[in-house]
Amino acid sequence: MARLRGAGMSAFKRFLRDQRGATAIEYGLIVAGIAVAIIAIVNSIGGELQNTYSEVADNLANAGQ
């Protein structure tokens, strides 16, 4: 029983020292931040593009009259 407890503690200590999981989480947070920035930019540009396309469509519709 004591041997199993010692092995369990050893594995737990290795888990705490392992930095791979922390690095993956950091990269995930960076990617999430970039995604939020891209979404914000696309939303702001999207409204402007919608207005531009509407103006072009209106001008084309009125050009034949």
mmCIF file as Biopython writes it, N, C-alpha, C and O atoms, coordinates in Angstrom:
data_model
#
loop_
_atom_site.group_PDB
_atom_site.id
_atom_site.type_symbol
_atom_site.label_atom_id
_atom_site.label_alt_id
_atom_site.label_comp_id
_atom_site.label_asym_id
_atom_site.label_entity_id
_atom_site.label_seq_id
_atom_site.pdbx_PDB_ins_code
_atom_site.Cartn_x
_atom_site.Cartn_y
_atom_site.Cartn_z
_atom_site.occupancy
_atom_site.B_iso_or_equiv
_atom_site.auth_seq_id
_atom_site.auth_asym_id
_atom_site.pdbx_PDB_model_num
ATOM 1   N N  . MET A ? 1  ? 0.829   -1.193 0.000   1.0 0.0 1  A 1 
ATOM 2   C CA . MET A ? 1  ? 0.000   0.000  0.000   1.0 0.0 1  A 1 
ATOM 3   C C  . MET A ? 1  ? 0.869   1.250  0.000   1.0 0.0 1  A 1 
ATOM 4   O O  . MET A ? 1  ? 0.606   2.189  -0.751  1.0 0.0 1  A 1 
ATOM 5   N N  . ALA A ? 2  ? 1.905   1.267  0.842   1.0 0.0 2  A 1 
ATOM 6   C CA . ALA A ? 2  ? 2.789   2.436  0.904   1.0 0.0 2  A 1 
ATOM 7   C C  . ALA A ? 2  ? 3.533   2.616  -0.410  1.0 0.0 2  A 1 
ATOM 8   O O  . ALA A ? 2  ? 3.821   3.736  -0.832  1.0 0.0 2  A 1 
ATOM 9   N N  . ARG A ? 3  ? 3.843   1.476  -1.057  1.0 0.0 3  A 1 
ATOM 10  C CA . ARG A ? 3  ? 4.551   1.549  -2.346  1.0 0.0 3  A 1 
ATOM 11  C C  . ARG A ? 3  ? 3.658   2.197  -3.403  1.0 0.0 3  A 1 
ATOM 12  O O  . ARG A ? 3  ? 4.137   3.000  -4.204  1.0 0.0 3  A 1 
ATOM 13  N N  . LEU A ? 4  ? 2.374   1.861  -3.415  1.0 0.0 4  A 1 
ATOM 14  C CA . LEU A ? 4  ? 1.443   2.472  -4.365  1.0 0.0 4  A 1 
ATOM 15  C C  . LEU A ? 4  ? 1.290   3.965  -4.094  1.0 0.0 4  A 1 
ATOM 16  O O  . LEU A ? 4  ? 1.203   4.769  -5.022  1.0 0.0 4  A 1 
ATOM 17  N N  . ARG A ? 5  ? 1.257   4.320  -2.830  1.0 0.0 5  A 1 
ATOM 18  C CA . ARG A ? 5  ? 1.126   5.732  -2.472  1.0 0.0 5  A 1 
ATOM 19  C C  . ARG A ? 5  ? 2.359   6.502  -2.938  1.0 0.0 5  A 1 
ATOM 20  O O  . ARG A ? 5  ? 2.235   7.618  -3.442  1.0 0.0 5  A 1 
ATOM 21  N N  . GLY A ? 6  ? 3.538   5.922  -2.775  1.0 0.0 6  A 1 
ATOM 22  C CA . GLY A ? 6  ? 4.771   6.564  -3.218  1.0 0.0 6  A 1 
ATOM 23  C C  . GLY A ? 6  ? 4.804   6.732  -4.730  1.0 0.0 6  A 1 
ATOM 24  O O  . GLY A ? 6  ? 5.243   7.765  -5.234  1.0 0.0 6  A 1 
ATOM 25  N N  . ALA A ? 7  ? 4.340   5.718  -5.451  1.0 0.0 7  A 1 
ATOM 26  C CA . ALA A ? 7  ? 4.289   5.799  -6.915  1.0 0.0 7  A 1 
ATOM 27  C C  . ALA A ? 7  ? 3.279   6.845  -7.347  1.0 0.0 7  A 1 
ATOM 28  O O  . ALA A ? 7  ? 3.509   7.581  -8.306  1.0 0.0 7  A 1 
ATOM 29  N N  . GLY A ? 8  ? 2.172   6.909  -6.646  1.0 0.0 8  A 1 
ATOM 30  C CA . GLY A ? 8  ? 1.147   7.912  -6.972  1.0 0.0 8  A 1 
ATOM 31  C C  . GLY A ? 8  ? 1.658   9.325  -6.741  1.0 0.0 8  A 1 
ATOM 32  O O  . GLY A ? 8  ? 1.407   10.216 -7.552  1.0 0.0 8  A 1 
ATOM 33  N N  . MET A ? 9  ? 2.368   9.536  -5.647  1.0 0.0 9  A 1 
ATOM 34  C CA . MET A ? 9  ? 2.924   10.852 -5.355  1.0 0.0 9  A 1 
ATOM 35  C C  . MET A ? 9  ? 3.981   11.227 -6.385  1.0 0.0 9  A 1 
ATOM 36  O O  . MET A ? 9  ? 4.071   12.383 -6.797  1.0 0.0 9  A 1 
ATOM 37  N N  . SER A ? 10 ? 4.781   10.245 -6.800  1.0 0.0 10 A 1 
ATOM 38  C CA . SER A ? 10 ? 5.806   10.488 -7.802  1.0 0.0 10 A 1 
ATOM 39  C C  . SER A ? 10 ? 5.161   10.919 -9.128  1.0 0.0 10 A 1 
ATOM 40  O O  . SER A ? 10 ? 5.625   11.857 -9.776  1.0 0.0 10 A 1 
ATOM 41  N N  . ALA A ? 11 ? 4.106   10.236 -9.512  1.0 0.0 11 A 1 
ATOM 42  C CA . ALA A ? 11 ? 3.406   10.588 -10.751 1.0 0.0 11 A 1 
ATOM 43  C C  . ALA A ? 11 ? 2.774   11.969 -10.623 1.0 0.0 11 A 1 
ATOM 44  O O  . ALA A ? 11 ? 2.781   12.745 -11.579 1.0 0.0 11 A 1 
ATOM 45  N N  . PHE A ? 12 ? 2.233   12.280 -9.461  1.0 0.0 12 A 1 
ATOM 46  C CA . PHE A ? 12 ? 1.611   13.586 -9.232  1.0 0.0 12 A 1 
ATOM 47  C C  . PHE A ? 12 ? 2.653   14.699 -9.308  1.0 0.0 12 A 1 
ATOM 48  O O  . PHE A ? 12 ? 2.386   15.756 -9.879  1.0 0.0 12 A 1 
ATOM 49  N N  . LYS A ? 13 ? 3.825   14.475 -8.744  1.0 0.0 13 A 1 
ATOM 50  C CA . LYS A ? 13 ? 4.896   15.472 -8.803  1.0 0.0 13 A 1 
ATOM 51  C C  . LYS A ? 13 ? 5.365   15.690 -10.237 1.0 0.0 13 A 1 
ATOM 52  O O  . LYS A ? 13 ? 5.626   16.822 -10.646 1.0 0.0 13 A 1 
ATOM 53  N N  . ARG A ? 14 ? 5.472   14.591 -11.007 1.0 0.0 14 A 1 
ATOM 54  C CA . ARG A ? 14 ? 5.842   14.727 -12.424 1.0 0.0 14 A 1 
ATOM 55  C C  . ARG A ? 14 ? 4.789   15.534 -13.172 1.0 0.0 14 A 1 
ATOM 56  O O  . ARG A ? 14 ? 5.117   16.361 -14.023 1.0 0.0 14 A 1 
ATOM 57  N N  . PHE A ? 15 ? 3.512   15.287 -12.848 1.0 0.0 15 A 1 
ATOM 58  C CA . PHE A ? 15 ? 2.420   16.021 -13.480 1.0 0.0 15 A 1 
ATOM 59  C C  . PHE A ? 15 ? 2.519   17.510 -13.190 1.0 0.0 15 A 1 
ATOM 60  O O  . PHE A ? 15 ? 2.310   18.330 -14.084 1.0 0.0 15 A 1 
ATOM 61  N N  . LEU A ? 16 ? 2.836   17.868 -11.957 1.0 0.0 16 A 1 
ATOM 62  C CA . LEU A ? 16 ? 2.938   19.282 -11.589 1.0 0.0 16 A 1 
ATOM 63  C C  . LEU A ? 16 ? 4.119   19.971 -12.264 1.0 0.0 16 A 1 
ATOM 64  O O  . LEU A ? 16 ? 4.049   21.159 -12.576 1.0 0.0 16 A 1 
ATOM 65  N N  . ARG A ? 17 ? 5.213   19.226 -12.493 1.0 0.0 17 A 1 
ATOM 66  C CA . ARG A ? 17 ? 6.399   19.806 -13.141 1.0 0.0 17 A 1 
ATOM 67  C C  . ARG A ? 17 ? 6.246   19.902 -14.648 1.0 0.0 17 A 1 
ATOM 68  O O  . ARG A ? 17 ? 6.954   20.680 -15.287 1.0 0.0 17 A 1 
ATOM 69  N N  . ASP A ? 18 ? 5.337   19.128 -15.231 1.0 0.0 18 A 1 
ATOM 70  C CA . ASP A ? 18 ? 5.173   19.085 -16.689 1.0 0.0 18 A 1 
ATOM 71  C C  . ASP A ? 18 ? 4.596   20.411 -17.173 1.0 0.0 18 A 1 
ATOM 72  O O  . ASP A ? 18 ? 3.544   20.841 -16.701 1.0 0.0 18 A 1 
ATOM 73  N N  . GLN A ? 19 ? 5.280   21.058 -18.110 1.0 0.0 19 A 1 
ATOM 74  C CA . GLN A ? 19 ? 4.854   22.359 -18.616 1.0 0.0 19 A 1 
ATOM 75  C C  . GLN A ? 19 ? 4.115   22.272 -19.953 1.0 0.0 19 A 1 
ATOM 76  O O  . GLN A ? 19 ? 3.649   23.293 -20.459 1.0 0.0 19 A 1 
ATOM 77  N N  . ARG A ? 20 ? 3.999   21.089 -20.527 1.0 0.0 20 A 1 
ATOM 78  C CA . ARG A ? 20 ? 3.372   20.973 -21.855 1.0 0.0 20 A 1 
ATOM 79  C C  . ARG A ? 20 ? 1.912   21.408 -21.836 1.0 0.0 20 A 1 
ATOM 80  O O  . ARG A ? 20 ? 1.460   22.071 -22.770 1.0 0.0 20 A 1 
ATOM 81  N N  . GLY A ? 21 ? 1.183   21.058 -20.819 1.0 0.0 21 A 1 
ATOM 82  C CA . GLY A ? 21 ? -0.220  21.444 -20.733 1.0 0.0 21 A 1 
ATOM 83  C C  . GLY A ? 21 ? -0.386  22.943 -20.600 1.0 0.0 21 A 1 
ATOM 84  O O  . GLY A ? 21 ? -1.282  23.533 -21.204 1.0 0.0 21 A 1 
ATOM 85  N N  . ALA A ? 22 ? 0.476   23.559 -19.808 1.0 0.0 22 A 1 
ATOM 86  C CA . ALA A ? 22 ? 0.411   25.006 -19.634 1.0 0.0 22 A 1 
ATOM 87  C C  . ALA A ? 22 ? 0.707   25.715 -20.942 1.0 0.0 22 A 1 
ATOM 88  O O  . ALA A ? 22 ? 0.068   26.717 -21.264 1.0 0.0 22 A 1 
ATOM 89  N N  . THR A ? 23 ? 1.672   25.204 -21.702 1.0 0.0 23 A 1 
ATOM 90  C CA . THR A ? 23 ? 2.002   25.805 -22.985 1.0 0.0 23 A 1 
ATOM 91  C C  . THR A ? 23 ? 0.834   25.677 -23.946 1.0 0.0 23 A 1 
ATOM 92  O O  . THR A ? 23 ? 0.538   26.624 -24.674 1.0 0.0 23 A 1 
ATOM 93  N N  . ALA A ? 24 ? 0.172   24.548 -23.970 1.0 0.0 24 A 1 
ATOM 94  C CA . ALA A ? 24 ? -0.976  24.358 -24.851 1.0 0.0 24 A 1 
ATOM 95  C C  . ALA A ? 24 ? -2.099  25.321 -24.488 1.0 0.0 24 A 1 
ATOM 96  O O  . ALA A ? 24 ? -2.759  25.865 -25.373 1.0 0.0 24 A 1 
ATOM 97  N N  . ILE A ? 25 ? -2.318  25.534 -23.205 1.0 0.0 25 A 1 
ATOM 98  C CA . ILE A ? 25 ? -3.350  26.474 -22.766 1.0 0.0 25 A 1 
ATOM 99  C C  . ILE A ? 25 ? -2.978  27.892 -23.178 1.0 0.0 25 A 1 
ATOM 100 O O  . ILE A ? 25 ? -3.838  28.651 -23.626 1.0 0.0 25 A 1 
ATOM 101 N N  . GLU A ? 26 ? -1.720  28.255 -23.033 1.0 0.0 26 A 1 
ATOM 102 C CA . GLU A ? 26 ? -1.281  29.594 -23.441 1.0 0.0 26 A 1 
ATOM 103 C C  . GLU A ? 26 ? -1.497  29.804 -24.930 1.0 0.0 26 A 1 
ATOM 104 O O  . GLU A ? 26 ? -1.986  30.854 -25.346 1.0 0.0 26 A 1 
ATOM 105 N N  . TYR A ? 27 ? -1.132  28.807 -25.737 1.0 0.0 27 A 1 
ATOM 106 C CA . TYR A ? 27 ? -1.363  28.927 -27.180 1.0 0.0 27 A 1 
ATOM 107 C C  . TYR A ? 27 ? -2.853  29.028 -27.479 1.0 0.0 27 A 1 
ATOM 108 O O  . TYR A ? 27 ? -3.257  29.790 -28.357 1.0 0.0 27 A 1 
ATOM 109 N N  . GLY A ? 28 ? -3.656  28.282 -26.771 1.0 0.0 28 A 1 
ATOM 110 C CA . GLY A ? 28 ? -5.107  28.364 -26.950 1.0 0.0 28 A 1 
ATOM 111 C C  . GLY A ? 28 ? -5.644  29.744 -26.647 1.0 0.0 28 A 1 
ATOM 112 O O  . GLY A ? 28 ? -6.504  30.251 -27.368 1.0 0.0 28 A 1 
ATOM 113 N N  . LEU A ? 29 ? -5.145  30.360 -25.582 1.0 0.0 29 A 1 
ATOM 114 C CA . LEU A ? 29 ? -5.581  31.714 -25.240 1.0 0.0 29 A 1 
ATOM 115 C C  . LEU A ? 29 ? -5.140  32.721 -26.292 1.0 0.0 29 A 1 
ATOM 116 O O  . LEU A ? 29 ? -5.888  33.643 -26.616 1.0 0.0 29 A 1 
ATOM 117 N N  . ILE A ? 30 ? -3.943  32.558 -26.827 1.0 0.0 30 A 1 
ATOM 118 C CA . ILE A ? 30 ? -3.463  33.451 -27.881 1.0 0.0 30 A 1 
ATOM 119 C C  . ILE A ? 30 ? -4.348  33.315 -29.118 1.0 0.0 30 A 1 
ATOM 120 O O  . ILE A ? 30 ? -4.746  34.319 -29.709 1.0 0.0 30 A 1 
ATOM 121 N N  . VAL A ? 31 ? -4.655  32.091 -29.508 1.0 0.0 31 A 1 
ATOM 122 C CA . VAL A ? 31 ? -5.509  31.862 -30.677 1.0 0.0 31 A 1 
ATOM 123 C C  . VAL A ? 31 ? -6.900  32.447 -30.449 1.0 0.0 31 A 1 
ATOM 124 O O  . VAL A ? 31 ? -7.479  33.043 -31.358 1.0 0.0 31 A 1 
ATOM 125 N N  . ALA A ? 32 ? -7.433  32.283 -29.253 1.0 0.0 32 A 1 
ATOM 126 C CA . ALA A ? 32 ? -8.754  32.841 -28.947 1.0 0.0 32 A 1 
ATOM 127 C C  . ALA A ? 32 ? -8.735  34.366 -29.045 1.0 0.0 32 A 1 
ATOM 128 O O  . ALA A ? 32 ? -9.677  34.965 -29.563 1.0 0.0 32 A 1 
ATOM 129 N N  . GLY A ? 33 ? -7.673  34.992 -28.554 1.0 0.0 33 A 1 
ATOM 130 C CA . GLY A ? 33 ? -7.560  36.449 -28.649 1.0 0.0 33 A 1 
ATOM 131 C C  . GLY A ? 33 ? -7.485  36.924 -30.088 1.0 0.0 33 A 1 
ATOM 132 O O  . GLY A ? 33 ? -8.111  37.920 -30.452 1.0 0.0 33 A 1 
ATOM 133 N N  . ILE A ? 34 ? -6.719  36.213 -30.907 1.0 0.0 34 A 1 
ATOM 134 C CA . ILE A ? 34 ? -6.623  36.572 -32.322 1.0 0.0 34 A 1 
ATOM 135 C C  . ILE A ? 34 ? -7.976  36.388 -33.001 1.0 0.0 34 A 1 
ATOM 136 O O  . ILE A ? 34 ? -8.371  37.213 -33.825 1.0 0.0 34 A 1 
ATOM 137 N N  . ALA A ? 35 ? -8.682  35.324 -32.669 1.0 0.0 35 A 1 
ATOM 138 C CA . ALA A ? 35 ? -9.998  35.081 -33.268 1.0 0.0 35 A 1 
ATOM 139 C C  . ALA A ? 35 ? -10.979 36.190 -32.910 1.0 0.0 35 A 1 
ATOM 140 O O  . ALA A ? 35 ? -11.754 36.627 -33.761 1.0 0.0 35 A 1 
ATOM 141 N N  . VAL A ? 36 ? -10.955 36.645 -31.675 1.0 0.0 36 A 1 
ATOM 142 C CA . VAL A ? 36 ? -11.846 37.736 -31.258 1.0 0.0 36 A 1 
ATOM 143 C C  . VAL A ? 36 ? -11.516 39.008 -32.027 1.0 0.0 36 A 1 
ATOM 144 O O  . VAL A ? 36 ? -12.419 39.728 -32.452 1.0 0.0 36 A 1 
ATOM 145 N N  . ALA A ? 37 ? -10.228 39.291 -32.210 1.0 0.0 37 A 1 
ATOM 146 C CA . ALA A ? 37 ? -9.829  40.479 -32.966 1.0 0.0 37 A 1 
ATOM 147 C C  . ALA A ? 37 ? -10.284 40.387 -34.416 1.0 0.0 37 A 1 
ATOM 148 O O  . ALA A ? 37 ? -10.781 41.367 -34.972 1.0 0.0 37 A 1 
ATOM 149 N N  . ILE A ? 38 ? -10.120 39.217 -35.035 1.0 0.0 38 A 1 
ATOM 150 C CA . ILE A ? 38 ? -10.548 39.038 -36.427 1.0 0.0 38 A 1 
ATOM 151 C C  . ILE A ? 38 ? -12.057 39.204 -36.550 1.0 0.0 38 A 1 
ATOM 152 O O  . ILE A ? 38 ? -12.534 39.846 -37.485 1.0 0.0 38 A 1 
ATOM 153 N N  . ILE A ? 39 ? -12.802 38.640 -35.628 1.0 0.0 39 A 1 
ATOM 154 C CA . ILE A ? 39 ? -14.261 38.765 -35.672 1.0 0.0 39 A 1 
ATOM 155 C C  . ILE A ? 39 ? -14.677 40.227 -35.537 1.0 0.0 39 A 1 
ATOM 156 O O  . ILE A ? 39 ? -15.577 40.677 -36.246 1.0 0.0 39 A 1 
ATOM 157 N N  . ALA A ? 40 ? -14.044 40.966 -34.651 1.0 0.0 40 A 1 
ATOM 158 C CA . ALA A ? 40 ? -14.384 42.379 -34.475 1.0 0.0 40 A 1 
ATOM 159 C C  . ALA A ? 40 ? -14.080 43.169 -35.749 1.0 0.0 40 A 1 
ATOM 160 O O  . ALA A ? 40 ? -14.876 44.016 -36.153 1.0 0.0 40 A 1 
ATOM 161 N N  . ILE A ? 41 ? -12.951 42.904 -36.377 1.0 0.0 41 A 1 
ATOM 162 C CA . ILE A ? 41 ? -12.582 43.613 -37.603 1.0 0.0 41 A 1 
ATOM 163 C C  . ILE A ? 41 ? -13.551 43.268 -38.733 1.0 0.0 41 A 1 
ATOM 164 O O  . ILE A ? 41 ? -14.007 44.154 -39.455 1.0 0.0 41 A 1 
ATOM 165 N N  . VAL A ? 42 ? -13.863 41.993 -38.884 1.0 0.0 42 A 1 
ATOM 166 C CA . VAL A ? 42 ? -14.774 41.575 -39.951 1.0 0.0 42 A 1 
ATOM 167 C C  . VAL A ? 42 ? -16.160 42.182 -39.741 1.0 0.0 42 A 1 
ATOM 168 O O  . VAL A ? 42 ? -16.806 42.592 -40.705 1.0 0.0 42 A 1 
ATOM 169 N N  . ASN A ? 43 ? -16.619 42.241 -38.503 1.0 0.0 43 A 1 
ATOM 170 C CA . ASN A ? 43 ? -17.925 42.850 -38.233 1.0 0.0 43 A 1 
ATOM 171 C C  . ASN A ? 43 ? -17.944 44.326 -38.586 1.0 0.0 43 A 1 
ATOM 172 O O  . ASN A ? 43 ? -18.926 44.816 -39.145 1.0 0.0 43 A 1 
ATOM 173 N N  . SER A ? 44 ? -16.867 45.045 -38.267 1.0 0.0 44 A 1 
ATOM 174 C CA . SER A ? 44 ? -16.855 46.475 -38.580 1.0 0.0 44 A 1 
ATOM 175 C C  . SER A ? 44 ? -16.747 46.702 -40.080 1.0 0.0 44 A 1 
ATOM 176 O O  . SER A ? 44 ? -17.391 47.607 -40.610 1.0 0.0 44 A 1 
ATOM 177 N N  . ILE A ? 45 ? -15.947 45.900 -40.775 1.0 0.0 45 A 1 
ATOM 178 C CA . ILE A ? 45 ? -15.817 46.039 -42.226 1.0 0.0 45 A 1 
ATOM 179 C C  . ILE A ? 45 ? -17.072 45.533 -42.924 1.0 0.0 45 A 1 
ATOM 180 O O  . ILE A ? 45 ? -17.456 46.064 -43.966 1.0 0.0 45 A 1 
ATOM 181 N N  . GLY A ? 46 ? -17.708 44.525 -42.370 1.0 0.0 46 A 1 
ATOM 182 C CA . GLY A ? 46 ? -18.908 43.949 -42.979 1.0 0.0 46 A 1 
ATOM 183 C C  . GLY A ? 46 ? -20.016 44.960 -43.149 1.0 0.0 46 A 1 
ATOM 184 O O  . GLY A ? 46 ? -20.687 44.964 -44.181 1.0 0.0 46 A 1 
ATOM 185 N N  . GLY A ? 47 ? -20.226 45.810 -42.174 1.0 0.0 47 A 1 
ATOM 186 C CA . GLY A ? 47 ? -21.254 46.844 -42.278 1.0 0.0 47 A 1 
ATOM 187 C C  . GLY A ? 47 ? -20.944 47.834 -43.389 1.0 0.0 47 A 1 
ATOM 188 O O  . GLY A ? 47 ? -21.836 48.236 -44.135 1.0 0.0 47 A 1 
ATOM 189 N N  . GLU A ? 48 ? -19.689 48.224 -43.497 1.0 0.0 48 A 1 
ATOM 190 C CA . GLU A ? 48 ? -19.279 49.146 -44.550 1.0 0.0 48 A 1 
ATOM 191 C C  . GLU A ? 48 ? -19.444 48.502 -45.928 1.0 0.0 48 A 1 
ATOM 192 O O  . GLU A ? 48 ? -19.900 49.151 -46.869 1.0 0.0 48 A 1 
ATOM 193 N N  . LEU A ? 49 ? -19.078 47.243 -46.041 1.0 0.0 49 A 1 
ATOM 194 C CA . LEU A ? 49 ? -19.232 46.542 -47.320 1.0 0.0 49 A 1 
ATOM 195 C C  . LEU A ? 49 ? -20.698 46.418 -47.714 1.0 0.0 49 A 1 
ATOM 196 O O  . LEU A ? 49 ? -21.040 46.557 -48.888 1.0 0.0 49 A 1 
ATOM 197 N N  . GLN A ? 50 ? -21.547 46.164 -46.756 1.0 0.0 50 A 1 
ATOM 198 C CA . GLN A ? 50 ? -22.982 46.062 -47.039 1.0 0.0 50 A 1 
ATOM 199 C C  . GLN A ? 50 ? -23.496 47.372 -47.601 1.0 0.0 50 A 1 
ATOM 200 O O  . GLN A ? 50 ? -24.265 47.376 -48.562 1.0 0.0 50 A 1 
ATOM 201 N N  . ASN A ? 51 ? -23.081 48.481 -47.014 1.0 0.0 51 A 1 
ATOM 202 C CA . ASN A ? 51 ? -23.503 49.794 -47.513 1.0 0.0 51 A 1 
ATOM 203 C C  . ASN A ? 51 ? -22.980 50.028 -48.925 1.0 0.0 51 A 1 
ATOM 204 O O  . ASN A ? 51 ? -23.713 50.525 -49.781 1.0 0.0 51 A 1 
ATOM 205 N N  . THR A ? 52 ? -21.735 49.680 -49.175 1.0 0.0 52 A 1 
ATOM 206 C CA . THR A ? 52 ? -21.142 49.868 -50.500 1.0 0.0 52 A 1 
ATOM 207 C C  . THR A ? 52 ? -21.877 49.032 -51.536 1.0 0.0 52 A 1 
ATOM 208 O O  . THR A ? 52 ? -22.205 49.544 -52.606 1.0 0.0 52 A 1 
ATOM 209 N N  . TYR A ? 53 ? -22.146 47.767 -51.254 1.0 0.0 53 A 1 
ATOM 210 C CA . TYR A ? 53 ? -22.862 46.913 -52.197 1.0 0.0 53 A 1 
ATOM 211 C C  . TYR A ? 53 ? -24.274 47.426 -52.448 1.0 0.0 53 A 1 
ATOM 212 O O  . TYR A ? 53 ? -24.772 47.352 -53.572 1.0 0.0 53 A 1 
ATOM 213 N N  . SER A ? 54 ? -24.918 47.942 -51.413 1.0 0.0 54 A 1 
ATOM 214 C CA . SER A ? 54 ? -26.266 48.493 -51.587 1.0 0.0 54 A 1 
ATOM 215 C C  . SER A ? 54 ? -26.235 49.702 -52.512 1.0 0.0 54 A 1 
ATOM 216 O O  . SER A ? 54 ? -27.096 49.835 -53.382 1.0 0.0 54 A 1 
ATOM 217 N N  . GLU A ? 55 ? -25.255 50.582 -52.337 1.0 0.0 55 A 1 
ATOM 218 C CA . GLU A ? 55 ? -25.129 51.753 -53.206 1.0 0.0 55 A 1 
ATOM 219 C C  . GLU A ? 55 ? -24.877 51.337 -54.651 1.0 0.0 55 A 1 
ATOM 220 O O  . GLU A ? 55 ? -25.482 51.886 -55.572 1.0 0.0 55 A 1 
ATOM 221 N N  . VAL A ? 56 ? -23.986 50.368 -54.850 1.0 0.0 56 A 1 
ATOM 222 C CA . VAL A ? 56 ? -23.693 49.893 -56.206 1.0 0.0 56 A 1 
ATOM 223 C C  . VAL A ? 56 ? -24.937 49.276 -56.827 1.0 0.0 56 A 1 
ATOM 224 O O  . VAL A ? 56 ? -25.235 49.539 -57.992 1.0 0.0 56 A 1 
ATOM 225 N N  . ALA A ? 57 ? -25.663 48.468 -56.081 1.0 0.0 57 A 1 
ATOM 226 C CA . ALA A ? 57 ? -26.887 47.847 -56.597 1.0 0.0 57 A 1 
ATOM 227 C C  . ALA A ? 57 ? -27.916 48.899 -56.965 1.0 0.0 57 A 1 
ATOM 228 O O  . ALA A ? 57 ? -28.570 48.799 -58.003 1.0 0.0 57 A 1 
ATOM 229 N N  . ASP A ? 58 ? -28.062 49.911 -56.115 1.0 0.0 58 A 1 
ATOM 230 C CA . ASP A ? 58 ? -29.015 50.993 -56.412 1.0 0.0 58 A 1 
ATOM 231 C C  . ASP A ? 58 ? -28.605 51.757 -57.673 1.0 0.0 58 A 1 
ATOM 232 O O  . ASP A ? 58 ? -29.450 52.068 -58.512 1.0 0.0 58 A 1 
ATOM 233 N N  . ASN A ? 59 ? -27.324 52.056 -57.806 1.0 0.0 59 A 1 
ATOM 234 C CA . ASN A ? 59 ? -26.835 52.779 -58.975 1.0 0.0 59 A 1 
ATOM 235 C C  . ASN A ? 59 ? -27.033 51.945 -60.247 1.0 0.0 59 A 1 
ATOM 236 O O  . ASN A ? 59 ? -27.414 52.483 -61.286 1.0 0.0 59 A 1 
ATOM 237 N N  . LEU A ? 60 ? -26.777 50.644 -60.166 1.0 0.0 60 A 1 
ATOM 238 C CA . LEU A ? 60 ? -26.994 49.794 -61.336 1.0 0.0 60 A 1 
ATOM 239 C C  . LEU A ? 60 ? -28.481 49.697 -61.691 1.0 0.0 60 A 1 
ATOM 240 O O  . LEU A ? 60 ? -28.832 49.674 -62.871 1.0 0.0 60 A 1 
ATOM 241 N N  . ALA A ? 61 ? -29.334 49.641 -60.705 1.0 0.0 61 A 1 
ATOM 242 C CA . ALA A ? 61 ? -30.771 49.563 -60.949 1.0 0.0 61 A 1 
ATOM 243 C C  . ALA A ? 61 ? -31.281 50.856 -61.594 1.0 0.0 61 A 1 
ATOM 244 O O  . ALA A ? 61 ? -32.157 50.819 -62.459 1.0 0.0 61 A 1 
ATOM 245 N N  . ASN A ? 62 ? -30.730 51.996 -61.171 1.0 0.0 62 A 1 
ATOM 246 C CA . ASN A ? 62 ? -31.167 53.279 -61.704 1.0 0.0 62 A 1 
ATOM 247 C C  . ASN A ? 62 ? -30.482 53.638 -63.022 1.0 0.0 62 A 1 
ATOM 248 O O  . ASN A ? 62 ? -30.949 54.530 -63.730 1.0 0.0 62 A 1 
ATOM 249 N N  . ALA A ? 63 ? -29.399 52.969 -63.359 1.0 0.0 63 A 1 
ATOM 250 C CA . ALA A ? 63 ? -28.655 53.294 -64.571 1.0 0.0 63 A 1 
ATOM 251 C C  . ALA A ? 63 ? -29.432 52.923 -65.826 1.0 0.0 63 A 1 
ATOM 252 O O  . ALA A ? 63 ? -29.256 53.572 -66.857 1.0 0.0 63 A 1 
ATOM 253 N N  . GLY A ? 64 ? -30.266 51.927 -65.778 1.0 0.0 64 A 1 
ATOM 254 C CA . GLY A ? 64 ? -31.021 51.510 -66.957 1.0 0.0 64 A 1 
ATOM 255 C C  . GLY A ? 64 ? -32.276 52.327 -67.194 1.0 0.0 64 A 1 
ATOM 256 O O  . GLY A ? 64 ? -32.950 52.121 -68.204 1.0 0.0 64 A 1 
ATOM 257 N N  . GLN A ? 65 ? -32.610 53.234 -66.312 1.0 0.0 65 A 1 
ATOM 258 C CA . GLN A ? 65 ? -33.867 53.991 -66.448 1.0 0.0 65 A 1 
ATOM 259 C C  . GLN A ? 65 ? -33.681 55.273 -67.208 1.0 0.0 65 A 1 
ATOM 260 O O  . GLN A ? 65 ? -34.641 56.018 -67.405 1.0 0.0 65 A 1 
#
